[in-house]
Amino acid sequence: MIESPGLIFTVIAFLLVLGPLVFVHELGHYLAGRWFGVHAEAFSVGFGREIAGFTDRRGTRWQFGWLPLGGYVRFAGDMNPASQPSVEWLALPTSERERTFQSKPLWQRTIIVAAGPAINLALAVLILAGFALAYGESRTPPVIGQVVAGTPAAAAGLQAGDRVRTIGGNAVETFDDIAAYTHIRPGERTTIAFERAGQPREAELQIGLRRERDRFGNEYRIGLVGVTAGDPVREPVSLLRAPLVGIERTGDIIGMMVETLGQIVTGRRSIDELGGPLRIAQVSGQQLSLGLAQFVGLVALVSINLGFINLLPVPMLDGGHLMFYAIEAVRRRPADPRLVEWAYRGGLAAVLALMFFVTINDLGAFGVWRGLAGLIG
């Protein structure tokens, strides 16, 4: 185990992760808005009081807020959080109103809102494509090289030389697919289909649980099968195929996020595993201390998280706006402004409650509550 990075190093690493990703996210909104002729009054990285900034020749104020946990683009006409037409908006001169967000047709507003999460996902695809170019692609066949005695694989009757075809009904193309499925499903029972000497077979598999600690002392619960691969195969990736690999890996990561969130909702995974800004900061410092490649990989992962979370249909998030735009498209008129207002109030309350909860979780992971209990006791 090595020492964890210091506080200053961790803060710097956190800002290097979150700051650029927030900027990229808001830049997506800004560029799409500018493309459709919407005036941006302010572009902020961070919330709260401005600590630095400047105004460009188009009248947009570019600024940094003192709380680096997000950002925003304030378009002309944004007189309420839901960007709904209002009395103040109707009172604007026609020339000014034409440059506002609300004046644009539904499809343009949809693109402007979706551009933020989309550019985060595109950045992750670009990073993962770069990794594929640099390090190649794992193509190890899903053939079992060895079965460890006393493990779930041994109990299921798997043997060396078996070729896995599906697990849990999911097609298996490479050995990595086995690990990707089982690592996030500790303790679950599933079905594994395989070939032995050319004959198809099937077995029930009870995925085991293994607790691992990394060099920083972080503990992880991962699924255990108890098989190893044969000789690893890593193939070079062409420039043309690299973007496809980046898209595939981004899709796989999103799929894992959906699965783990479902496990938390259904109680199969502890809610203690939910982390917030403090844990992201901790991991940022740790990954930066390991090297540039590990740190850039974390940036890709956080960028996917940022894009995915913002697409959830929660009012106050981009996905909430898109949800109401979908309703508008079906009804052929906007949703009732009072309904939208209350929905956004509820969305804000939900987001704040989640932030409070994950912060409590983070502090617990750092041992704060155990320390306080010791002092009180």
Secondary structure as GFF3:
##gff-version 3
##sequence-region A 1 377
A	DSSP	alpha_helix	7	35	.	.	.	ID=ss1
A	DSSP	beta_strand	40	55	.	.	.	ID=ss2
A	DSSP	beta_strand	61	75	.	.	.	ID=ss3
A	DSSP	alpha_helix	87	90	.	.	.	ID=ss4
A	DSSP	alpha_helix	94	97	.	.	.	ID=ss5
A	DSSP	alpha_helix	106	135	.	.	.	ID=ss6
A	DSSP	beta_strand	137	138	.	.	.	ID=ss7
A	DSSP	beta_strand	144	147	.	.	.	ID=ss8
A	DSSP	alpha_helix	152	155	.	.	.	ID=ss9
A	DSSP	beta_strand	163	167	.	.	.	ID=ss10
A	DSSP	beta_strand	170	171	.	.	.	ID=ss11
A	DSSP	alpha_helix	175	182	.	.	.	ID=ss12
A	DSSP	beta_strand	189	196	.	.	.	ID=ss13
A	DSSP	beta_strand	199	206	.	.	.	ID=ss14
A	DSSP	beta_strand	208	213	.	.	.	ID=ss15
A	DSSP	beta_strand	219	224	.	.	.	ID=ss16
A	DSSP	beta_strand	227	229	.	.	.	ID=ss17
A	DSSP	beta_strand	234	235	.	.	.	ID=ss18
A	DSSP	alpha_helix	242	265	.	.	.	ID=ss19
A	DSSP	three_ten_helix	271	273	.	.	.	ID=ss20
A	DSSP	alpha_helix	277	290	.	.	.	ID=ss21
A	DSSP	alpha_helix	292	310	.	.	.	ID=ss22
A	DSSP	alpha_helix	318	331	.	.	.	ID=ss23
A	DSSP	alpha_helix	337	365	.	.	.	ID=ss24
A	DSSP	alpha_helix	368	376	.	.	.	ID=ss25
###
